[in-house]
Amino acid sequence: MAGEVSEAVKKCCNLLKNSPGDNEKFAALFMVTKLVKGKHATPAARIAIFEAIGFDFLRRLLLTEDVPVDCPPSIYKSVALSILTVFCSEEQLATKKEMLDLIPVFLDIVKSADDSENDDNLMAIGEAYNCLKGLALYAPGQKALIDAGAIDILSEIYASASFQSDEALNIMGLLVAKKGALSWDPKDPKAFHAIVNKIALDFETDQDKRKFELAECLNAIIFNCPRKVVSESAAIETWPQSIYKGLTDILQSKVGAAQRNPALILTSSMLDLLGVEWIFTDEEKGKQIFLLMIQLAAIEVRMQLDGKTLKGTQNNQNLITACYIILELSLNFIAQDTIDIDQKERQSMYTALKGAFTAVINLLLKVTQEKNKPQGEDKLFVCATIRVLAAWLAQETTSMRDQIYKLLPFMLDNAFDSFHAYKARRIAEKSGQLTDINPLGQVDLLRVLLPALCHLAVEDESRAIILKAGGDAILVESLEFHWTIVNYKRPPIPRAERLKALSQPKPELTPEVLEDMKDARLAMISACNVLMNLTVLEAKYVENSPIFNNLLKFIFENLPELKDIPENLVLHGNLAVLGLLLLKQLSSKVKKNDFSITRFVQATIRFLWDAYIIDESNDPTALVVAMSYKEHWIEMMELWFLGMQTLAGIIAQIPWISDFIIESGWAEGIVQLLKKVKIGTLPTNVKSAFEDFLCHLVDANESVVEVLKKAEALRVCRNHRLMELGKKLFGD
């Protein structure tokens, strides 16, 4: 039994306690080495022996150079180490302060491996590694090792390929997993690249079972690196290619789960760090490997989830989550349409993905039926499962609809929880009051779900579910939250430093802040898309909703504040058009003297006016999309036409808005623009948009007639056959 101490152990303890001097005690230790490893070695026995020997005596043995003349110099050290190894495997002893204080001694012994020729020393090194391994299993030992600089020391030992250096690597992997990205210098990745280049080369060239051990260790190191600085500097290093070659060797071979799983997990960490583009650096086989990787990840998800409950996934959640990452990043990459996949490849990929996502949906349906809500790690795994499903739903808009409708309330519930935890974490970080980190707040699940919600908001059944769950209120809250990031305000300068600050240039925004702003813009654009669908398709609901009324006020107040920079153009268009759609629905609630409307209309006109110009450089008679709009025109073209059409409708409902439009000079601007366009080259849809808009303007405000005539509208109507407008301005 664990708590029992045998007679032999009691006898040995008495002998140790009653030894008159060190020599007698040392003689008794030979009996101890047998007892602590045999059948007598219960935890209680080890603790009793440890107390009987006394820590000071072991420490003296370990450090003394003073040995009898006819005795090998390392004998004391060797005996002490073989006993300490056993004690280090007992948690109660391995976490004692006296034991942790020996870590620098153990590290010195393993550091001397390069200078060791004789076998006695090599034995001592092996035992010291055993001690370090035992201590590294427990949190106090990990902390003490990290504090003693063990990560750097063990890196150097592995890099110099000395005796038992794989042991150094394994302990280092454990410590890096504990300390995370802080294991490396966040500004200078030189040390990181040096060690990873070495491990990756071994991983590429080794062809025995060590290859799979190296995969696990590489994963710990890559998963826990300072991501930004490493991903930016990795292109000139050898390790991305070495890892690619090592992984493709494994993934293309017939291997068992024990070999394939570490390879899939390492693949997911590499994709997460370097993006899917990393695979396509191999121009010849990149696509083949990419498709194989999707197949393997999809099959693994299906095998791991098929027929299982949440409890049944617990042992393999790490592997399943890695496959989720592979699938999510691959689906996002395919959506960019930069890779040419033929019909046969597409069909086979779709079949594999459908199988995987059927299993994902069935697992989540089971979770919704369980009495107890998932907690802790299980809750995080459920969020990861919803996240990968969101990536699939953003691309696949038709399959398994009934199951999706059943799942949607549960998905929304988790997404809202995650968003609120994420928002709370960001606010606490900003105010410097972050105390306990809710792991649920590491990722904003709602943000990931938004592209899928765009499609779901178009379908009657899912739209009803979104509104019933209060999705409109949370979407508006999400829009307002991301606005605080996009519309970044520098922290206020303390009074005493204001004078000094005036004379200095404004500090540049950090890459992190810029990255945050970029992501928040995309989140706002997605939220606008969902809200537009709700606004158009739920007119009655929107008309009576205080939530949408507040959203309109939010846009009125904030759109004019949006900085006029190229990065904000798509967001500007989305907010402007969402504002117009809402204004059209809520026109009866608008007050004539509300100044915020004027500013909103001006900001909206700016977006619509600047889209089309005359191509001065190549052909002064050609109407073209302005350069700044061109690179985003695929996502903005529909917005522009919808904006023109909606504004025309608003003029009919709220005629006094026409005054601002006329004052802005845009109406005559359109005529002057079209005057320069060569006859017969004006695209039909653009012609209709401009004509319809000007006709509505004339109907609402007669004073525009003179303005348009003055700008030579007659010539424009004749040239481009604007019959409707011609009738309104000049009669038949």
CORNOR-V979733 format. One line per field, one symbol per residue. phi: phi as a letter, one per 40 degrees, with the letter a starting at -180 (. if undefined). burial: # if it has 16 or more other C-alpha atoms within 10 Angstrom, else .. A space follows every 50 residues. Layout:
BEGIN
phi: ???
burial: ???
END
This chain:
BEGIN
phi: .dccbccccdccccdcccccacccccccccccdcccbcccccdccccccd cccgcdccccccbcbcbddcbcccccdccdccccdccccbdcccbcddcc ccddccccccccdcccbccdcccccdcccdcccccccbdcccccccccgc ccccdcccccfcdfcccdccccdccccccgcccbccbbcdcccdccdccc ccccccbbccdccccccdcdcccbbcdcccccbcdccccdcccdccccdc ccccbcdcccccccccdccccccbgcddccccccbdcccdccccdccccc ccccbdgccdcccdcbcccccccdcdccccccccccgbbcbcdccccccc dccdccccccccccccccccccccbfdcccccccccccccccccbbbbcf cdcccccddcccdcccdccccccccccccccgbcbbccdcccbcccdccd dccdcccccdcccccccccgcccccccccccccccccdbcdccddcbccc cccbccccccdccccdccccdccccccdcccccccccbdcccdbbccccc cccdcdcbdcccccbdcccccdcccccccccccccbdccccccccccdcc ccccddcccccbbcccccacbbcbcddccdcbcdcbccdccccccccccc dccbdcccdcccdcgcdcdcccccccccdgbcddccdccccdcccccccc acccdddccccgcdccccdbfccccddccbgc
burial: ....#...#..##.##........##.##..##.##...########### .##....##.##..........##################..###...## ..#..##.###.#..#....##.##############..#######...# #########..#################.##.##....#..######### ####......#################..##......###########.# #.......##################.###.....##.############ ##.###..##..#...#.#############.................## .##############.##.....#...#################.#.... ...##.######.#############.............########### #######....##.##..#.#############.##.............. ................#.#################.###..##....##. ###.##.###.#.....###################..........#### #.######..#####.....#####...#...#..#..############ ####..######...###.###.##.#....#.....###########.# #..##.###.#.##.##.##.#.###..#...
END
